[in-house]
Amino acid sequence: MNQSVRKHLIEVARNRANPSITYQQLSNDCNLGLFMGNPEDRNSISDILRDIGTYEHEHKRPLLTALVLMLATKGMTMSASLMALVVSSTA
């Protein structure tokens, strides 16, 4: 599990003014070197977030990955957890 990403998400969660972050900003802040316009990089960050989400769930803690948002058209956003739910329900 990527501890630097997990720790950063904990800090994001503590920010009551804006407790969310985009995939790209997370990559930038944690120096992951990923570009969300690249499908392989999106898969990489998804793997990182899945590991963190699984770990937090197993330890009965809040789902940190729900703080990560995908920028969509017209300023709408979708959380990583919701996106995973939508994708899994259509598969």
Backbone hydrogen bonds, N-H to C=O, Kabsch-Sander energy under -0.5 kcal/mol:
donor,donor_aa,acceptor,acceptor_aa,energy
3,Q,1,M,-1.1
6,R,2,N,-2.0
7,K,3,Q,-2.9
8,H,4,S,-1.9
9,L,5,V,-2.5
10,I,6,R,-1.9
11,E,7,K,-1.9
12,V,8,H,-2.4
13,A,9,L,-2.4
14,R,10,I,-1.3
15,N,11,E,-0.6
15,N,12,V,-1.3
16,R,14,R,-1.3
18,N,15,N,-0.5
20,S,18,N,-1.9
21,I,67,L,-2.3
23,Y,69,L,-1.5
26,L,22,T,-2.5
27,S,23,Y,-2.4
28,N,24,Q,-2.7
29,D,25,Q,-3.3
30,C,26,L,-2.1
31,N,28,N,-1.3
32,L,27,S,-2.6
33,G,27,S,-0.6
38,N,35,F,-2.3
42,R,38,N,-2.2
43,N,39,P,-2.1
44,S,40,E,-1.9
45,I,41,D,-2.4
46,S,42,R,-2.0
47,D,43,N,-2.2
48,I,44,S,-1.9
49,L,45,I,-2.5
50,R,46,S,-2.5
51,D,47,D,-2.1
52,I,48,I,-1.9
53,G,49,L,-3.0
54,T,50,R,-2.6
55,Y,51,D,-2.2
56,E,52,I,-2.7
57,H,53,G,-2.3
58,E,54,T,-2.6
59,H,55,Y,-1.4
60,K,57,H,-1.9
61,R,56,E,-2.7
64,L,62,P,-1.3
66,A,63,L,-1.7
67,L,64,L,-2.0
68,V,65,T,-1.4
69,L,21,I,-3.4
69,L,67,L,-0.5
70,M,78,M,-2.6
71,L,69,L,-0.5
72,A,76,M,-2.5
75,G,72,A,-0.9
76,M,73,T,-1.6
78,M,70,M,-1.1
80,A,65,T,-0.7
80,A,68,V,-2.4
83,M,79,S,-2.7
84,A,80,A,-2.2
85,L,81,S,-1.9
86,V,82,L,-2.7
87,V,83,M,-2.8
88,S,84,A,-2.5
89,S,85,L,-2.0
90,T,86,V,-1.0
90,T,87,V,-0.5
91,A,87,V,-0.7
